Amino acid sequence: MPSFHPPPHTPISPFFPPPNFGTAQVPYTTYRPICYEKGLIKIDIRVDPSGQVFPDLPTMSKLVNVDYPQAPIRVSLWNWAPSASAAEMYLRSGVVHVLSGHFKFVFGLLWRWHSARLDLKLIEALVMHICGGDSRKIPIGGGPGILESVKFTRAGDIKDVQLVDTFLSRLSGQQMHELCIGVSDSAKPFSILRTFRSIHYAFLTRLELDGFAVSAFQVHELLIETLNIMECVVSDLTGPFQELARP
């Protein structure tokens, strides 16, 4: 039996090609909804321009539960729509209902997640749809047994912070070593520690804050929370703005 455990602290960024629903000129950028590669099941959930969700649930179930029932999983709900405008339209339509089935399926396998890239605005809509806005009804998902690396986008666009933070509490654990937080162009300044209370910062070895202004005071507070940090990347470091970091 081949080992299903990838090397520890596997970087997440090289595995995710840019969005492409056709065949790109460069072979490795071709969109593959699901595949098994180097001991890892890679699931990249997207909605095409017609509103169809890929990969379909029967294909996912067969590969995950029958073909490779012990393999760790890399989950992507990132470039899930053809465009930003399409994403907003889908969030207001019934596509969230269709995506909720895919989300419940992969979240039920949380104990096998190795790495994940998540659009938090979409996650907020999905969790709201599934539990009706009651954070106590968010499913446990089996616990994040081997989840090492997580990347978030649109972190500044969420409205129900408590609901999303309860979801994040299901993901965070001592095994999470890499965290990247990104926002959309329209996001307003926000406190990282206040928004993401459930993250176990003490166990992070790499932290990246990408695409938004972060005050030196916030970075200082974050670094105080970490014990094992080896790399901290901030794309836009600004003045103190201490009022954003008050509890």
C-alpha positions in Angstrom: 0.0 0.0 0.0 1.4 3.4 -0.9 1.6 6.0 1.8 -1.1 8.6 1.6 0.7 11.1 3.8 2.4 14.0 1.9 5.4 15.7 3.3 4.7 18.0 6.3 4.1 21.8 5.7 3.5 21.3 2.0 3.2 24.8 0.6 -0.3 25.5 -0.8 0.2 28.2 -3.4 1.9 26.2 -6.2 -1.0 23.7 -6.5 -3.6 26.2 -7.5 -3.7 27.4 -11.1 -5.3 30.6 -12.2 -9.1 30.4 -13.0 -9.7 28.8 -16.4 -12.8 26.9 -17.6 -11.3 26.0 -20.9 -7.9 24.6 -22.0 -5.1 27.0 -21.4 -2.1 27.3 -23.7 0.1 26.1 -20.7 -1.0 22.6 -19.9 -0.7 22.9 -16.1 -3.2 25.7 -15.9 -6.0 23.5 -17.3 -8.9 23.3 -14.8 -9.3 19.9 -13.3 -12.3 19.6 -10.9 -10.9 16.7 -9.0 -7.8 14.4 -9.3 -5.5 12.2 -7.3 -1.9 13.3 -7.5 1.1 12.4 -5.4 -0.9 11.0 -2.5 -3.3 13.9 -2.4 -6.9 14.2 -3.6 -7.3 17.7 -5.0 -10.9 19.1 -5.2 -11.4 22.4 -6.9 -15.1 23.3 -6.7 -16.3 25.8 -9.3 -19.5 27.0 -11.0 -19.3 27.4 -14.8 -21.0 30.2 -16.7 -24.1 28.0 -17.2 -24.5 27.5 -13.4 -23.4 23.9 -13.3 -21.2 22.9 -10.4 -18.0 20.9 -10.9 -17.0 18.3 -9.9 -20.3 16.5 -9.6 -21.1 14.8 -6.3 -21.1 11.2 -7.7 -17.6 11.7 -9.1 -16.3 13.2 -5.8 -17.9 10.4 -3.8 -16.3 7.7 -5.9 -12.8 9.1 -5.9 -12.9 10.1 -2.2 -14.8 7.2 -0.6 -14.1 4.3 -3.0 -10.9 4.8 -5.0 -8.8 6.5 -2.3 -10.7 6.2 1.0 -7.7 7.2 3.2 -6.0 9.8 1.1 -5.8 13.4 2.5 -7.7 16.1 0.7 -6.9 19.6 -0.6 -10.1 21.7 -0.9 -10.5 24.8 -3.0 -13.5 27.1 -2.9 -11.5 30.0 -4.3 -11.9 31.0 -8.0 -15.3 29.3 -7.8 -17.2 31.6 -10.2 -16.3 32.8 -13.8 -15.9 36.4 -12.6 -16.4 38.7 -9.6 -19.7 39.9 -10.9 -20.9 36.3 -11.5 -19.9 35.5 -8.0 -22.1 38.2 -6.6 -25.0 37.1 -8.8 -24.6 33.5 -7.7 -24.6 34.5 -4.0 -28.0 36.1 -4.5 -29.4 33.2 -6.5 -30.1 29.5 -6.0 -26.5 28.5 -6.8 -25.7 28.7 -3.1 -28.3 26.0 -2.5 -26.6 23.8 -5.1 -23.1 24.5 -3.7 -24.3 23.7 -0.2 -24.5 20.0 -1.1 -20.9 20.0 -2.3 -19.8 22.0 0.8 -21.5 19.6 3.2 -19.9 16.7 1.5 -16.3 18.0 1.7 -16.8 19.5 5.2 -18.0 16.1 6.4 -14.5 14.9 5.5 -12.7 17.6 7.5 -10.6 15.1 9.3 -8.9 14.3 6.0 -8.3 17.9 4.9 -4.6 18.6 4.3 -4.9 22.2 2.9 -7.7 24.5 1.9 -8.3 27.8 0.0 -11.6 29.4 0.9 -13.6 32.4 -0.2 -15.0 33.5 3.2 -17.9 35.5 1.7 -19.0 32.3 0.0 -18.4 30.3 3.2 -20.6 32.8 5.1 -23.4 32.3 2.6 -23.1 28.6 2.7 -23.0 28.3 6.5 -25.9 30.7 6.7 -27.9 28.5 4.3 -27.0 25.3 6.0 -27.6 26.3 9.7 -30.1 29.1 9.2 -27.7 31.6 10.9 -27.5 29.7 14.1 -23.8 29.1 14.9 -24.7 26.3 17.3 -26.0 24.2 14.3 -22.7 24.3 12.3 -21.7 20.7 11.9 -18.6 19.5 13.6 -17.1 17.9 10.5 -14.9 15.3 12.4 -12.2 17.7 13.5 -9.2 19.0 11.5 -6.9 16.1 12.0 -4.1 17.0 9.5 -5.1 20.4 8.2 -1.8 22.3 7.9 -2.4 25.2 5.5 -5.3 27.5 5.0 -5.8 30.5 2.8 -8.7 32.9 3.0 -9.9 35.5 0.5 -12.6 38.2 0.9 -12.0 38.1 4.7 -13.0 41.8 5.1 -16.4 41.3 3.3 -18.1 39.1 5.8 -21.0 40.5 7.9 -21.8 37.8 10.5 -18.4 37.6 12.2 -19.6 35.3 15.0 -21.0 32.8 12.5 -17.8 32.7 10.4 -15.6 32.6 13.5 -17.5 29.6 14.8 -16.9 27.9 11.5 -13.2 28.7 11.7 -13.1 27.2 15.1 -13.9 23.9 13.4 -10.8 24.3 11.2 -8.2 25.6 13.5 -6.0 23.4 15.6 -2.4 22.7 16.6 -1.6 21.1 13.3 -2.3 24.4 11.3 1.1 25.9 10.5 0.4 28.2 7.6 -2.3 30.9 7.3 -2.9 33.4 4.6 -5.6 36.1 4.9 -6.6 38.2 1.8 -9.4 40.6 1.1 -11.2 42.0 -1.9 -10.6 45.5 -3.3 -13.7 46.8 -1.7 -13.0 45.6 1.9 -12.9 48.1 4.7 -10.1 48.0 7.4 -10.8 45.4 10.1 -9.1 43.9 13.1 -7.6 40.5 12.4 -7.6 39.3 16.0 -11.2 40.4 16.5 -12.5 38.8 13.3 -10.5 35.6 13.6 -10.7 34.9 17.3 -10.7 31.1 16.9 -7.4 30.7 15.0 -4.6 29.1 17.1 -2.0 31.7 16.2 0.5 30.2 18.7 1.1 27.2 16.4 1.6 29.1 13.1 5.0 29.0 11.5 4.0 31.2 8.5 1.6 34.1 8.4 0.7 36.1 5.2 -1.5 39.2 5.1 -2.1 39.9 1.4 -3.8 42.7 -0.5 -4.9 45.0 2.3 -3.4 47.6 4.7 -2.4 46.3 8.0 -1.2 48.6 10.8 2.1 48.0 12.5 0.2 47.7 15.8 -1.9 44.9 14.4 1.2 43.0 13.2 2.8 43.6 16.6 -0.2 42.1 18.3 -0.3 39.1 16.0 3.4 38.4 16.5 2.9 38.5 20.2 0.2 35.8 19.8 2.6 33.5 17.9 5.3 31.4 19.5 6.8 29.5 16.5 6.5 32.0 13.7 9.3 31.7 11.2 7.9 33.9 8.4 5.5 36.8 8.3 4.6 38.4 5.0 2.6 41.7 5.0 1.9 43.3 1.6 0.9 46.7 2.9 2.2 47.8 6.3 0.9 51.1 7.5 0.8 53.4 10.5 -0.4 52.3 14.0 -4.3 52.8 13.7 -4.5 51.4 17.2 -8.3 51.8 17.3 -8.7 48.9 14.9 -6.9 46.5 17.2 -8.8 47.2 20.5 -10.8 44.2 21.8 
